[in-house]
Amino acid sequence: MKVLKLTRGSMEVLQLTRCSMKLLQFTRGSMKILQLTRGSMKVLKLTRGSMKVLQLTRGSMKVLQLTRGSMKVLQLTRGSMKVLQLTRGSMKVLQLTRGSMKVLQLTRGSMKVL
């Protein structure tokens, strides 16, 4: 296991390596970036104030999640398929794309539009 720490003013970088796993943490003020790599899998997390971004990559699959206050965006990509979901309060938008096919669904309270 190998640990490396670098500090400069308000910035701090921490790196941990163990076999095939690598963990990297970057901190500067209210912003924090965390990256984990293990084989073909990669996890990236960014936090700044009320905003949070999370990204997971594994082979051809990619998951991206953004959270800011009451708003949440979720995106999943796998090959030619893409799923996008947006949530804000009681409103929810869901979009599915696969090749030339596209499905869009909007939900607000008890109302649902397809």
Number of C-alpha atoms within 10 A of each C-alpha: 8 9 11 10 12 10 12 8 7 9 13 15 17 15 17 15 15 11 9 9 14 17 18 18 18 18 17 15 11 10 14 18 18 18 18 18 17 14 11 10 14 18 18 18 18 18 17 14 11 10 14 18 18 18 18 18 17 14 11 10 14 18 18 18 18 18 18 14 11 10 14 18 18 18 18 18 17 14 11 10 14 18 17 18 18 18 17 15 11 10 15 18 17 18 15 16 15 14 9 6 8 12 11 13 13 15 15 14 9 7 8 12 9 8
